[in-house]
Amino acid sequence: MNNIKKTHRSDETKKNLINRLNRINGQVNGVKKMIEKDSYCNDILIQLSAIKNSVQSLSNDLLDSHLHTCITNDLQKGNLKAVDEVVNLFKKFNN
């Protein structure tokens, strides 16, 4: 029996997440081109900071959604292992 957890998202939510990931991918490709063109280090670092912020924002939004849906549902069903899942997520976010 398959025991893989899944999160069902609306088509609109999937579209928004994919659009954000596509923008991040575009930012990464832009930095790659900057390196190929020998762009100034400072300019590349600024772009890398923007990528980091974009990824962090996306991660925070997903975490918020996860806490309000998946974790809440698990706790309502009496699955206290969800607390361990959250603790482990926060440990990863703080590294």
PDB file of N, CA, C and O in Angstrom:
ATOM      1  N   MET A   1       0.838  -1.184   0.000  1.00  0.00           N
ATOM      2  CA  MET A   1       0.000   0.000   0.000  1.00  0.00           C
ATOM      3  C   MET A   1       0.882   1.247   0.000  1.00  0.00           C
ATOM      4  O   MET A   1       1.845   1.327   0.763  1.00  0.00           O
ATOM      5  N   ASN A   2       0.560   2.208  -0.844  1.00  0.00           N
ATOM      6  CA  ASN A   2       1.335   3.440  -0.984  1.00  0.00           C
ATOM      7  C   ASN A   2       1.007   4.389   0.163  1.00  0.00           C
ATOM      8  O   ASN A   2      -0.154   4.747   0.361  1.00  0.00           O
ATOM      9  N   ASN A   3       2.032   4.801   0.925  1.00  0.00           N
ATOM     10  CA  ASN A   3       1.833   5.649   2.098  1.00  0.00           C
ATOM     11  C   ASN A   3       2.443   7.035   1.909  1.00  0.00           C
ATOM     12  O   ASN A   3       2.828   7.673   2.889  1.00  0.00           O
ATOM     13  N   ILE A   4       2.538   7.506   0.681  1.00  0.00           N
ATOM     14  CA  ILE A   4       3.122   8.815   0.387  1.00  0.00           C
ATOM     15  C   ILE A   4       2.063   9.884   0.643  1.00  0.00           C
ATOM     16  O   ILE A   4       0.941   9.808   0.144  1.00  0.00           O
ATOM     17  N   LYS A   5       2.454  10.881   1.433  1.00  0.00           N
ATOM     18  CA  LYS A   5       1.542  11.988   1.713  1.00  0.00           C
ATOM     19  C   LYS A   5       1.502  12.933   0.523  1.00  0.00           C
ATOM     20  O   LYS A   5       2.506  13.139  -0.160  1.00  0.00           O
ATOM     21  N   LYS A   6       0.345  13.494   0.289  1.00  0.00           N
ATOM     22  CA  LYS A   6       0.178  14.474  -0.783  1.00  0.00           C
ATOM     23  C   LYS A   6      -0.626  15.648  -0.255  1.00  0.00           C
ATOM     24  O   LYS A   6      -1.410  15.519   0.685  1.00  0.00           O
ATOM     25  N   THR A   7      -0.412  16.794  -0.882  1.00  0.00           N
ATOM     26  CA  THR A   7      -1.210  17.979  -0.595  1.00  0.00           C
ATOM     27  C   THR A   7      -1.959  18.332  -1.865  1.00  0.00           C
ATOM     28  O   THR A   7      -1.352  18.594  -2.903  1.00  0.00           O
ATOM     29  N   HIS A   8      -3.265  18.338  -1.780  1.00  0.00           N
ATOM     30  CA  HIS A   8      -4.070  18.705  -2.945  1.00  0.00           C
ATOM     31  C   HIS A   8      -4.245  20.216  -2.953  1.00  0.00           C
ATOM     32  O   HIS A   8      -4.686  20.818  -1.974  1.00  0.00           O
ATOM     33  N   ARG A   9      -3.885  20.812  -4.089  1.00  0.00           N
ATOM     34  CA  ARG A   9      -3.965  22.258  -4.252  1.00  0.00           C
ATOM     35  C   ARG A   9      -4.920  22.582  -5.391  1.00  0.00           C
ATOM     36  O   ARG A   9      -5.081  21.801  -6.329  1.00  0.00           O
ATOM     37  N   SER A  10      -5.540  23.729  -5.294  1.00  0.00           N
ATOM     38  CA  SER A  10      -6.420  24.163  -6.379  1.00  0.00           C
ATOM     39  C   SER A  10      -5.577  24.454  -7.618  1.00  0.00           C
ATOM     40  O   SER A  10      -4.369  24.671  -7.527  1.00  0.00           O
ATOM     41  N   ASP A  11      -6.223  24.453  -8.750  1.00  0.00           N
ATOM     42  CA  ASP A  11      -5.517  24.777  -9.994  1.00  0.00           C
ATOM     43  C   ASP A  11      -4.925  26.183  -9.935  1.00  0.00           C
ATOM     44  O   ASP A  11      -3.826  26.417 -10.438  1.00  0.00           O
ATOM     45  N   GLU A  12      -5.653  27.121  -9.320  1.00  0.00           N
ATOM     46  CA  GLU A  12      -5.151  28.492  -9.209  1.00  0.00           C
ATOM     47  C   GLU A  12      -3.906  28.548  -8.327  1.00  0.00           C
ATOM     48  O   GLU A  12      -2.945  29.246  -8.651  1.00  0.00           O
ATOM     49  N   THR A  13      -3.920  27.822  -7.223  1.00  0.00           N
ATOM     50  CA  THR A  13      -2.764  27.788  -6.332  1.00  0.00           C
ATOM     51  C   THR A  13      -1.561  27.194  -7.050  1.00  0.00           C
ATOM     52  O   THR A  13      -0.455  27.729  -6.965  1.00  0.00           O
ATOM     53  N   LYS A  14      -1.773  26.092  -7.754  1.00  0.00           N
ATOM     54  CA  LYS A  14      -0.675  25.466  -8.514  1.00  0.00           C
ATOM     55  C   LYS A  14      -0.117  26.443  -9.535  1.00  0.00           C
ATOM     56  O   LYS A  14       1.099  26.569  -9.682  1.00  0.00           O
ATOM     57  N   LYS A  15      -1.003  27.133 -10.238  1.00  0.00           N
ATOM     58  CA  LYS A  15      -0.577  28.097 -11.250  1.00  0.00           C
ATOM     59  C   LYS A  15       0.269  29.192 -10.626  1.00  0.00           C
ATOM     60  O   LYS A  15       1.315  29.553 -11.166  1.00  0.00           O
ATOM     61  N   ASN A  16      -0.177  29.729  -9.481  1.00  0.00           N
ATOM     62  CA  ASN A  16       0.571  30.793  -8.808  1.00  0.00           C
ATOM     63  C   ASN A  16       1.935  30.310  -8.346  1.00  0.00           C
ATOM     64  O   ASN A  16       2.928  31.018  -8.511  1.00  0.00           O
ATOM     65  N   LEU A  17       2.000  29.120  -7.772  1.00  0.00           N
ATOM     66  CA  LEU A  17       3.278  28.573  -7.316  1.00  0.00           C
ATOM     67  C   LEU A  17       4.225  28.334  -8.482  1.00  0.00           C
ATOM     68  O   LEU A  17       5.412  28.649  -8.397  1.00  0.00           O
ATOM     69  N   ILE A  18       3.710  27.784  -9.556  1.00  0.00           N
ATOM     70  CA  ILE A  18       4.543  27.516 -10.738  1.00  0.00           C
ATOM     71  C   ILE A  18       5.027  28.816 -11.353  1.00  0.00           C
ATOM     72  O   ILE A  18       6.172  28.898 -11.798  1.00  0.00           O
ATOM     73  N   ASN A  19       4.173  29.835 -11.387  1.00  0.00           N
ATOM     74  CA  ASN A  19       4.601  31.145 -11.910  1.00  0.00           C
ATOM     75  C   ASN A  19       5.745  31.718 -11.081  1.00  0.00           C
ATOM     76  O   ASN A  19       6.702  32.265 -11.629  1.00  0.00           O
ATOM     77  N   ARG A  20       5.644  31.594  -9.773  1.00  0.00           N
ATOM     78  CA  ARG A  20       6.714  32.095  -8.907  1.00  0.00           C
ATOM     79  C   ARG A  20       8.004  31.310  -9.137  1.00  0.00           C
ATOM     80  O   ARG A  20       9.088  31.890  -9.193  1.00  0.00           O
ATOM     81  N   LEU A  21       7.884  30.008  -9.268  1.00  0.00           N
ATOM     82  CA  LEU A  21       9.074  29.190  -9.538  1.00  0.00           C
ATOM     83  C   LEU A  21       9.685  29.525 -10.897  1.00  0.00           C
ATOM     84  O   LEU A  21      10.907  29.531 -11.046  1.00  0.00           O
ATOM     85  N   ASN A  22       8.841  29.802 -11.878  1.00  0.00           N
ATOM     86  CA  ASN A  22       9.353  30.193 -13.193  1.00  0.00           C
ATOM     87  C   ASN A  22      10.107  31.515 -13.122  1.00  0.00           C
ATOM     88  O   ASN A  22      11.124  31.683 -13.795  1.00  0.00           O
ATOM     89  N   ARG A  23       9.617  32.463 -12.309  1.00  0.00           N
ATOM     90  CA  ARG A  23      10.326  33.736 -12.138  1.00  0.00           C
ATOM     91  C   ARG A  23      11.683  33.500 -11.468  1.00  0.00           C
ATOM     92  O   ARG A  23      12.690  34.090 -11.862  1.00  0.00           O
ATOM     93  N   ILE A  24      11.699  32.635 -10.457  1.00  0.00           N
ATOM     94  CA  ILE A  24      12.962  32.315  -9.783  1.00  0.00           C
ATOM     95  C   ILE A  24      13.918  31.657 -10.764  1.00  0.00           C
ATOM     96  O   ILE A  24      15.107  31.975 -10.790  1.00  0.00           O
ATOM     97  N   ASN A  25      13.403  30.749 -11.564  1.00  0.00           N
ATOM     98  CA  ASN A  25      14.234  30.101 -12.579  1.00  0.00           C
ATOM     99  C   ASN A  25      14.795  31.133 -13.557  1.00  0.00           C
ATOM    100  O   ASN A  25      15.950  31.033 -13.971  1.00  0.00           O
ATOM    101  N   GLY A  26      13.987  32.115 -13.923  1.00  0.00           N
ATOM    102  CA  GLY A  26      14.455  33.187 -14.799  1.00  0.00           C
ATOM    103  C   GLY A  26      15.554  34.008 -14.144  1.00  0.00           C
ATOM    104  O   GLY A  26      16.510  34.416 -14.805  1.00  0.00           O
ATOM    105  N   GLN A  27      15.420  34.251 -12.844  1.00  0.00           N
ATOM    106  CA  GLN A  27      16.455  34.980 -12.115  1.00  0.00           C
ATOM    107  C   GLN A  27      17.765  34.187 -12.117  1.00  0.00           C
ATOM    108  O   GLN A  27      18.838  34.752 -12.332  1.00  0.00           O
ATOM    109  N   VAL A  28      17.672  32.888 -11.879  1.00  0.00           N
ATOM    110  CA  VAL A  28      18.868  32.032 -11.857  1.00  0.00           C
ATOM    111  C   VAL A  28      19.526  32.027 -13.236  1.00  0.00           C
ATOM    112  O   VAL A  28      20.748  32.127 -13.340  1.00  0.00           O
ATOM    113  N   ASN A  29      18.725  31.912 -14.288  1.00  0.00           N
ATOM    114  CA  ASN A  29      19.286  31.937 -15.642  1.00  0.00           C
ATOM    115  C   ASN A  29      19.933  33.279 -15.944  1.00  0.00           C
ATOM    116  O   ASN A  29      20.943  33.346 -16.644  1.00  0.00           O
ATOM    117  N   GLY A  30      19.345  34.354 -15.410  1.00  0.00           N
ATOM    118  CA  GLY A  30      19.936  35.679 -15.590  1.00  0.00           C
ATOM    119  C   GLY A  30      21.315  35.777 -14.945  1.00  0.00           C
ATOM    120  O   GLY A  30      22.230  36.372 -15.515  1.00  0.00           O
ATOM    121  N   VAL A  31      21.463  35.191 -13.754  1.00  0.00           N
ATOM    122  CA  VAL A  31      22.764  35.201 -13.079  1.00  0.00           C
ATOM    123  C   VAL A  31      23.765  34.370 -13.874  1.00  0.00           C
ATOM    124  O   VAL A  31      24.931  34.745 -13.995  1.00  0.00           O
ATOM    125  N   LYS A  32      23.314  33.251 -14.412  1.00  0.00           N
ATOM    126  CA  LYS A  32      24.198  32.418 -15.240  1.00  0.00           C
ATOM    127  C   LYS A  32      24.734  33.239 -16.421  1.00  0.00           C
ATOM    128  O   LYS A  32      25.923  33.181 -16.733  1.00  0.00           O
ATOM    129  N   LYS A  33      23.856  33.994 -17.066  1.00  0.00           N
ATOM    130  CA  LYS A  33      24.282  34.834 -18.194  1.00  0.00           C
ATOM    131  C   LYS A  33      25.234  35.928 -17.740  1.00  0.00           C
ATOM    132  O   LYS A  33      26.185  36.269 -18.445  1.00  0.00           O
ATOM    133  N   MET A  34      24.971  36.481 -16.548  1.00  0.00           N
ATOM    134  CA  MET A  34      25.860  37.515 -16.019  1.00  0.00           C
ATOM    135  C   MET A  34      27.264  36.959 -15.815  1.00  0.00           C
ATOM    136  O   MET A  34      28.255  37.626 -16.111  1.00  0.00           O
ATOM    137  N   ILE A  35      27.340  35.743 -15.310  1.00  0.00           N
ATOM    138  CA  ILE A  35      28.652  35.109 -15.100  1.00  0.00           C
ATOM    139  C   ILE A  35      29.332  34.857 -16.434  1.00  0.00           C
ATOM    140  O   ILE A  35      30.530  35.096 -16.584  1.00  0.00           O
ATOM    141  N   GLU A  36      28.562  34.372 -17.405  1.00  0.00           N
ATOM    142  CA  GLU A  36      29.129  34.125 -18.732  1.00  0.00           C
ATOM    143  C   GLU A  36      29.653  35.414 -19.372  1.00  0.00           C
ATOM    144  O   GLU A  36      30.608  35.379 -20.147  1.00  0.00           O
ATOM    145  N   LYS A  37      29.029  36.546 -19.047  1.00  0.00           N
ATOM    146  CA  LYS A  37      29.423  37.836 -19.612  1.00  0.00           C
ATOM    147  C   LYS A  37      30.422  38.582 -18.728  1.00  0.00           C
ATOM    148  O   LYS A  37      30.711  39.756 -18.961  1.00  0.00           O
ATOM    149  N   ASP A  38      30.948  37.890 -17.707  1.00  0.00           N
ATOM    150  CA  ASP A  38      31.925  38.489 -16.788  1.00  0.00           C
ATOM    151  C   ASP A  38      31.395  39.750 -16.117  1.00  0.00           C
ATOM    152  O   ASP A  38      32.118  40.736 -15.973  1.00  0.00           O
ATOM    153  N   SER A  39      30.140  39.714 -15.713  1.00  0.00           N
ATOM    154  CA  SER A  39      29.557  40.870 -15.011  1.00  0.00           C
ATOM    155  C   SER A  39      30.267  41.095 -13.684  1.00  0.00           C
ATOM    156  O   SER A  39      30.889  40.188 -13.130  1.00  0.00           O
ATOM    157  N   TYR A  40      30.163  42.289 -13.201  1.00  0.00           N
ATOM    158  CA  TYR A  40      30.802  42.711 -11.958  1.00  0.00           C
ATOM    159  C   TYR A  40      30.243  41.906 -10.785  1.00  0.00           C
ATOM    160  O   TYR A  40      29.034  41.700 -10.681  1.00  0.00           O
ATOM    161  N   CYS A  41      31.133  41.456  -9.909  1.00  0.00           N
ATOM    162  CA  CYS A  41      30.754  40.601  -8.769  1.00  0.00           C
ATOM    163  C   CYS A  41      29.615  41.195  -7.956  1.00  0.00           C
ATOM    164  O   CYS A  41      28.669  40.493  -7.600  1.00  0.00           O
ATOM    165  N   ASN A  42      29.702  42.480  -7.662  1.00  0.00           N
ATOM    166  CA  ASN A  42      28.676  43.139  -6.855  1.00  0.00           C
ATOM    167  C   ASN A  42      27.297  42.999  -7.497  1.00  0.00           C
ATOM    168  O   ASN A  42      26.310  42.743  -6.808  1.00  0.00           O
ATOM    169  N   ASP A  43      27.234  43.168  -8.808  1.00  0.00           N
ATOM    170  CA  ASP A  43      25.960  43.059  -9.510  1.00  0.00           C
ATOM    171  C   ASP A  43      25.395  41.638  -9.421  1.00  0.00           C
ATOM    172  O   ASP A  43      24.189  41.453  -9.255  1.00  0.00           O
ATOM    173  N   ILE A  44      26.265  40.653  -9.531  1.00  0.00           N
ATOM    174  CA  ILE A  44      25.841  39.253  -9.422  1.00  0.00           C
ATOM    175  C   ILE A  44      25.350  38.967  -7.999  1.00  0.00           C
ATOM    176  O   ILE A  44      24.322  38.317  -7.809  1.00  0.00           O
ATOM    177  N   LEU A  45      26.082  39.450  -7.021  1.00  0.00           N
ATOM    178  CA  LEU A  45      25.695  39.222  -5.630  1.00  0.00           C
ATOM    179  C   LEU A  45      24.338  39.847  -5.303  1.00  0.00           C
ATOM    180  O   LEU A  45      23.554  39.275  -4.545  1.00  0.00           O
ATOM    181  N   ILE A  46      24.068  41.002  -5.867  1.00  0.00           N
ATOM    182  CA  ILE A  46      22.762  41.642  -5.663  1.00  0.00           C
ATOM    183  C   ILE A  46      21.657  40.767  -6.242  1.00  0.00           C
ATOM    184  O   ILE A  46      20.604  40.601  -5.627  1.00  0.00           O
ATOM    185  N   GLN A  47      21.896  40.218  -7.408  1.00  0.00           N
ATOM    186  CA  GLN A  47      20.900  39.338  -8.029  1.00  0.00           C
ATOM    187  C   GLN A  47      20.720  38.047  -7.228  1.00  0.00           C
ATOM    188  O   GLN A  47      19.604  37.545  -7.092  1.00  0.00           O
ATOM    189  N   LEU A  48      21.823  37.515  -6.700  1.00  0.00           N
ATOM    190  CA  LEU A  48      21.727  36.308  -5.873  1.00  0.00           C
ATOM    191  C   LEU A  48      20.926  36.588  -4.600  1.00  0.00           C
ATOM    192  O   LEU A  48      20.172  35.732  -4.138  1.00  0.00           O
ATOM    193  N   SER A  49      21.090  37.771  -4.045  1.00  0.00           N
ATOM    194  CA  SER A  49      20.311  38.155  -2.873  1.00  0.00           C
ATOM    195  C   SER A  49      18.824  38.216  -3.221  1.00  0.00           C
ATOM    196  O   SER A  49      17.978  37.803  -2.428  1.00  0.00           O
ATOM    197  N   ALA A  50      18.514  38.727  -4.397  1.00  0.00           N
ATOM    198  CA  ALA A  50      17.116  38.795  -4.839  1.00  0.00           C
ATOM    199  C   ALA A  50      16.532  37.380  -4.997  1.00  0.00           C
ATOM    200  O   ALA A  50      15.376  37.139  -4.649  1.00  0.00           O
ATOM    201  N   ILE A  51      17.335  36.458  -5.519  1.00  0.00           N
ATOM    202  CA  ILE A  51      16.892  35.065  -5.661  1.00  0.00           C
ATOM    203  C   ILE A  51      16.633  34.458  -4.292  1.00  0.00           C
ATOM    204  O   ILE A  51      15.620  33.793  -4.073  1.00  0.00           O
ATOM    205  N   LYS A  52      17.560  34.698  -3.379  1.00  0.00           N
ATOM    206  CA  LYS A  52      17.406  34.172  -2.016  1.00  0.00           C
ATOM    207  C   LYS A  52      16.111  34.685  -1.403  1.00  0.00           C
ATOM    208  O   LYS A  52      15.369  33.919  -0.789  1.00  0.00           O
ATOM    209  N   ASN A  53      15.836  35.969  -1.564  1.00  0.00           N
ATOM    210  CA  ASN A  53      14.608  36.550  -1.015  1.00  0.00           C
ATOM    211  C   ASN A  53      13.359  35.970  -1.675  1.00  0.00           C
ATOM    212  O   ASN A  53      12.350  35.746  -1.007  1.00  0.00           O
ATOM    213  N   SER A  54      13.425  35.727  -2.975  1.00  0.00           N
ATOM    214  CA  SER A  54      12.289  35.137  -3.688  1.00  0.00           C
ATOM    215  C   SER A  54      12.005  33.721  -3.196  1.00  0.00           C
ATOM    216  O   SER A  54      10.852  33.352  -2.974  1.00  0.00           O
ATOM    217  N   VAL A  55      13.063  32.931  -3.028  1.00  0.00           N
ATOM    218  CA  VAL A  55      12.908  31.561  -2.540  1.00  0.00           C
ATOM    219  C   VAL A  55      12.390  31.571  -1.102  1.00  0.00           C
ATOM    220  O   VAL A  55      11.528  30.769  -0.743  1.00  0.00           O
ATOM    221  N   GLN A  56      12.919  32.481  -0.280  1.00  0.00           N
ATOM    222  CA  GLN A  56      12.477  32.570   1.118  1.00  0.00           C
ATOM    223  C   GLN A  56      11.005  32.952   1.196  1.00  0.00           C
ATOM    224  O   GLN A  56      10.263  32.397   2.007  1.00  0.00           O
ATOM    225  N   SER A  57      10.583  33.885   0.370  1.00  0.00           N
ATOM    226  CA  SER A  57       9.185  34.305   0.354  1.00  0.00           C
ATOM    227  C   SER A  57       8.271  33.144  -0.045  1.00  0.00           C
ATOM    228  O   SER A  57       7.232  32.923   0.577  1.00  0.00           O
ATOM    229  N   LEU A  58       8.661  32.416  -1.072  1.00  0.00           N
ATOM    230  CA  LEU A  58       7.889  31.254  -1.510  1.00  0.00           C
ATOM    231  C   LEU A  58       7.842  30.201  -0.399  1.00  0.00           C
ATOM    232  O   LEU A  58       6.786  29.630  -0.129  1.00  0.00           O
ATOM    233  N   SER A  59       8.970  29.948   0.234  1.00  0.00           N
ATOM    234  CA  SER A  59       9.025  28.980   1.326  1.00  0.00           C
ATOM    235  C   SER A  59       8.113  29.397   2.471  1.00  0.00           C
ATOM    236  O   SER A  59       7.389  28.570   3.026  1.00  0.00           O
ATOM    237  N   ASN A  60       8.148  30.667   2.820  1.00  0.00           N
ATOM    238  CA  ASN A  60       7.295  31.160   3.909  1.00  0.00           C
ATOM    239  C   ASN A  60       5.816  31.002   3.575  1.00  0.00           C
ATOM    240  O   ASN A  60       5.023  30.629   4.439  1.00  0.00           O
ATOM    241  N   ASP A  61       5.444  31.279   2.343  1.00  0.00           N
ATOM    242  CA  ASP A  61       4.044  31.128   1.933  1.00  0.00           C
ATOM    243  C   ASP A  61       3.617  29.662   1.982  1.00  0.00           C
ATOM    244  O   ASP A  61       2.512  29.351   2.426  1.00  0.00           O
ATOM    245  N   LEU A  62       4.490  28.763   1.526  1.00  0.00           N
ATOM    246  CA  LEU A  62       4.170  27.341   1.581  1.00  0.00           C
ATOM    247  C   LEU A  62       4.087  26.847   3.023  1.00  0.00           C
ATOM    248  O   LEU A  62       3.219  26.040   3.354  1.00  0.00           O
ATOM    249  N   LEU A  63       4.977  27.323   3.869  1.00  0.00           N
ATOM    250  CA  LEU A  63       4.947  26.946   5.278  1.00  0.00           C
ATOM    251  C   LEU A  63       3.650  27.421   5.926  1.00  0.00           C
ATOM    252  O   LEU A  63       3.015  26.671   6.667  1.00  0.00           O
ATOM    253  N   ASP A  64       3.262  28.644   5.652  1.00  0.00           N
ATOM    254  CA  ASP A  64       2.013  29.188   6.183  1.00  0.00           C
ATOM    255  C   ASP A  64       0.828  28.316   5.768  1.00  0.00           C
ATOM    256  O   ASP A  64      -0.015  27.961   6.590  1.00  0.00           O
ATOM    257  N   SER A  65       0.782  27.984   4.497  1.00  0.00           N
ATOM    258  CA  SER A  65      -0.295  27.140   3.984  1.00  0.00           C
ATOM    259  C   SER A  65      -0.259  25.763   4.632  1.00  0.00           C
ATOM    260  O   SER A  65      -1.299  25.220   5.005  1.00  0.00           O
ATOM    261  N   HIS A  66       0.933  25.203   4.764  1.00  0.00           N
ATOM    262  CA  HIS A  66       1.095  23.873   5.357  1.00  0.00           C
ATOM    263  C   HIS A  66       0.590  23.852   6.797  1.00  0.00           C
ATOM    264  O   HIS A  66      -0.097  22.917   7.207  1.00  0.00           O
ATOM    265  N   LEU A  67       0.933  24.885   7.559  1.00  0.00           N
ATOM    266  CA  LEU A  67       0.498  24.945   8.956  1.00  0.00           C
ATOM    267  C   LEU A  67      -1.018  25.089   9.070  1.00  0.00           C
ATOM    268  O   LEU A  67      -1.643  24.493   9.947  1.00  0.00           O
ATOM    269  N   HIS A  68      -1.600  25.882   8.176  1.00  0.00           N
ATOM    270  CA  HIS A  68      -3.040  26.132   8.261  1.00  0.00           C
ATOM    271  C   HIS A  68      -3.898  25.031   7.640  1.00  0.00           C
ATOM    272  O   HIS A  68      -5.104  24.981   7.881  1.00  0.00           O
ATOM    273  N   THR A  69      -3.307  24.171   6.863  1.00  0.00           N
ATOM    274  CA  THR A  69      -4.097  23.104   6.232  1.00  0.00           C
ATOM    275  C   THR A  69      -3.626  21.731   6.711  1.00  0.00           C
ATOM    276  O   THR A  69      -4.284  21.093   7.532  1.00  0.00           O
ATOM    277  N   CYS A  70      -2.518  21.295   6.207  1.00  0.00           N
ATOM    278  CA  CYS A  70      -2.044  19.929   6.467  1.00  0.00           C
ATOM    279  C   CYS A  70      -1.853  19.649   7.955  1.00  0.00           C
ATOM    280  O   CYS A  70      -2.378  18.667   8.480  1.00  0.00           O
ATOM    281  N   ILE A  71      -1.109  20.507   8.626  1.00  0.00           N
ATOM    282  CA  ILE A  71      -0.813  20.280  10.045  1.00  0.00           C
ATOM    283  C   ILE A  71      -2.079  20.397  10.875  1.00  0.00           C
ATOM    284  O   ILE A  71      -2.318  19.574  11.759  1.00  0.00           O
ATOM    285  N   THR A  72      -2.893  21.410  10.604  1.00  0.00           N
ATOM    286  CA  THR A  72      -4.153  21.573  11.332  1.00  0.00           C
ATOM    287  C   THR A  72      -5.035  20.340  11.163  1.00  0.00           C
ATOM    288  O   THR A  72      -5.603  19.841  12.134  1.00  0.00           O
ATOM    289  N   ASN A  73      -5.147  19.852   9.934  1.00  0.00           N
ATOM    290  CA  ASN A  73      -5.963  18.656   9.685  1.00  0.00           C
ATOM    291  C   ASN A  73      -5.419  17.443  10.431  1.00  0.00           C
ATOM    292  O   ASN A  73      -6.183  16.678  11.020  1.00  0.00           O
ATOM    293  N   ASP A  74      -4.088  17.265  10.406  1.00  0.00           N
ATOM    294  CA  ASP A  74      -3.484  16.137  11.120  1.00  0.00           C
ATOM    295  C   ASP A  74      -3.759  16.225  12.616  1.00  0.00           C
ATOM    296  O   ASP A  74      -4.100  15.222  13.243  1.00  0.00           O
ATOM    297  N   LEU A  75      -3.616  17.406  13.188  1.00  0.00           N
ATOM    298  CA  LEU A  75      -3.846  17.570  14.622  1.00  0.00           C
ATOM    299  C   LEU A  75      -5.310  17.325  14.988  1.00  0.00           C
ATOM    300  O   LEU A  75      -5.608  16.735  16.026  1.00  0.00           O
ATOM    301  N   GLN A  76      -6.211  17.781  14.133  1.00  0.00           N
ATOM    302  CA  GLN A  76      -7.635  17.553  14.382  1.00  0.00           C
ATOM    303  C   GLN A  76      -7.976  16.065  14.351  1.00  0.00           C
ATOM    304  O   GLN A  76      -8.916  15.620  15.010  1.00  0.00           O
ATOM    305  N   LYS A  77      -7.207  15.303  13.581  1.00  0.00           N
ATOM    306  CA  LYS A  77      -7.409  13.849  13.504  1.00  0.00           C
ATOM    307  C   LYS A  77      -6.666  13.119  14.618  1.00  0.00           C
ATOM    308  O   LYS A  77      -6.721  11.892  14.708  1.00  0.00           O
ATOM    309  N   GLY A  78      -5.966  13.884  15.472  1.00  0.00           N
ATOM    310  CA  GLY A  78      -5.248  13.274  16.585  1.00  0.00           C
ATOM    311  C   GLY A  78      -3.844  12.811  16.250  1.00  0.00           C
ATOM    312  O   GLY A  78      -3.219  12.109  17.045  1.00  0.00           O
ATOM    313  N   ASN A  79      -3.338  13.189  15.088  1.00  0.00           N
ATOM    314  CA  ASN A  79      -1.983  12.803  14.681  1.00  0.00           C
ATOM    315  C   ASN A  79      -0.978  13.780  15.278  1.00  0.00           C
ATOM    316  O   ASN A  79      -0.677  14.816  14.685  1.00  0.00           O
ATOM    317  N   LEU A  80      -0.466  13.441  16.452  1.00  0.00           N
ATOM    318  CA  LEU A  80       0.477  14.321  17.138  1.00  0.00           C
ATOM    319  C   LEU A  80       1.873  14.283  16.521  1.00  0.00           C
ATOM    320  O   LEU A  80       2.721  15.100  16.879  1.00  0.00           O
ATOM    321  N   LYS A  81       2.127  13.353  15.604  1.00  0.00           N
ATOM    322  CA  LYS A  81       3.409  13.334  14.899  1.00  0.00           C
ATOM    323  C   LYS A  81       3.562  14.578  14.027  1.00  0.00           C
ATOM    324  O   LYS A  81       4.671  14.922  13.619  1.00  0.00           O
ATOM    325  N   ALA A  82       2.459  15.244  13.747  1.00  0.00           N
ATOM    326  CA  ALA A  82       2.502  16.481  12.966  1.00  0.00           C
ATOM    327  C   ALA A  82       3.325  17.544  13.687  1.00  0.00           C
ATOM    328  O   ALA A  82       3.958  18.380  13.041  1.00  0.00           O
ATOM    329  N   VAL A  83       3.322  17.520  15.010  1.00  0.00           N
ATOM    330  CA  VAL A  83       4.122  18.474  15.783  1.00  0.00           C
ATOM    331  C   VAL A  83       5.601  18.238  15.514  1.00  0.00           C
ATOM    332  O   VAL A  83       6.356  19.192  15.323  1.00  0.00           O
ATOM    333  N   ASP A  84       6.024  16.967  15.497  1.00  0.00           N
ATOM    334  CA  ASP A  84       7.422  16.637  15.186  1.00  0.00           C
ATOM    335  C   ASP A  84       7.786  17.107  13.780  1.00  0.00           C
ATOM    336  O   ASP A  84       8.896  17.585  13.542  1.00  0.00           O
ATOM    337  N   GLU A  85       6.844  16.968  12.856  1.00  0.00           N
ATOM    338  CA  GLU A  85       7.077  17.421  11.483  1.00  0.00           C
ATOM    339  C   GLU A  85       7.346  18.920  11.458  1.00  0.00           C
ATOM    340  O   GLU A  85       8.261  19.375  10.772  1.00  0.00           O
ATOM    341  N   VAL A  86       6.559  19.683  12.196  1.00  0.00           N
ATOM    342  CA  VAL A  86       6.732  21.136  12.240  1.00  0.00           C
ATOM    343  C   VAL A  86       8.068  21.495  12.886  1.00  0.00           C
ATOM    344  O   VAL A  86       8.782  22.369  12.395  1.00  0.00           O
ATOM    345  N   VAL A  87       8.403  20.825  13.976  1.00  0.00           N
ATOM    346  CA  VAL A  87       9.675  21.095  14.655  1.00  0.00           C
ATOM    347  C   VAL A  87      10.831  20.844  13.689  1.00  0.00           C
ATOM    348  O   VAL A  87      11.757  21.652  13.622  1.00  0.00           O
ATOM    349  N   ASN A  88      10.795  19.754  12.950  1.00  0.00           N
ATOM    350  CA  ASN A  88      11.854  19.448  11.985  1.00  0.00           C
ATOM    351  C   ASN A  88      11.912  20.477  10.861  1.00  0.00           C
ATOM    352  O   ASN A  88      12.996  20.828  10.393  1.00  0.00           O
ATOM    353  N   LEU A  89      10.757  20.959  10.429  1.00  0.00           N
ATOM    354  CA  LEU A  89      10.744  22.010   9.404  1.00  0.00           C
ATOM    355  C   LEU A  89      11.422  23.274   9.908  1.00  0.00           C
ATOM    356  O   LEU A  89      12.231  23.876   9.201  1.00  0.00           O
ATOM    357  N   PHE A  90      11.095  23.675  11.127  1.00  0.00           N
ATOM    358  CA  PHE A  90      11.708  24.885  11.675  1.00  0.00           C
ATOM    359  C   PHE A  90      13.203  24.711  11.862  1.00  0.00           C
ATOM    360  O   PHE A  90      13.959  25.668  11.690  1.00  0.00           O
ATOM    361  N   LYS A  91      13.644  23.517  12.207  1.00  0.00           N
ATOM    362  CA  LYS A  91      15.083  23.264  12.323  1.00  0.00           C
ATOM    363  C   LYS A  91      15.765  23.451  10.965  1.00  0.00           C
ATOM    364  O   LYS A  91      16.858  24.013  10.892  1.00  0.00           O
ATOM    365  N   LYS A  92      15.129  22.985   9.899  1.00  0.00           N
ATOM    366  CA  LYS A  92      15.697  23.144   8.554  1.00  0.00           C
ATOM    367  C   LYS A  92      15.693  24.599   8.124  1.00  0.00           C
ATOM    368  O   LYS A  92      16.625  25.048   7.456  1.00  0.00           O
ATOM    369  N   PHE A  93      14.658  25.342   8.495  1.00  0.00           N
ATOM    370  CA  PHE A  93      14.571  26.758   8.130  1.00  0.00           C
ATOM    371  C   PHE A  93      15.621  27.576   8.846  1.00  0.00           C
ATOM    372  O   PHE A  93      16.044  28.613   8.336  1.00  0.00           O
ATOM    373  N   ASN A  94      16.050  27.137  10.010  1.00  0.00           N
ATOM    374  CA  ASN A  94      17.013  27.910  10.801  1.00  0.00           C
ATOM    375  C   ASN A  94      18.449  27.516  10.549  1.00  0.00           C
ATOM    376  O   ASN A  94      19.339  28.008  11.242  1.00  0.00           O
ATOM    377  N   ASN A  95      18.707  26.672   9.613  1.00  0.00           N
ATOM    378  CA  ASN A  95      20.085  26.290   9.269  1.00  0.00           C
ATOM    379  C   ASN A  95      20.622  27.110   8.130  1.00  0.00           C
ATOM    380  O   ASN A  95      21.765  26.917   7.716  1.00  0.00           O
TER     381      ASN A  95
END
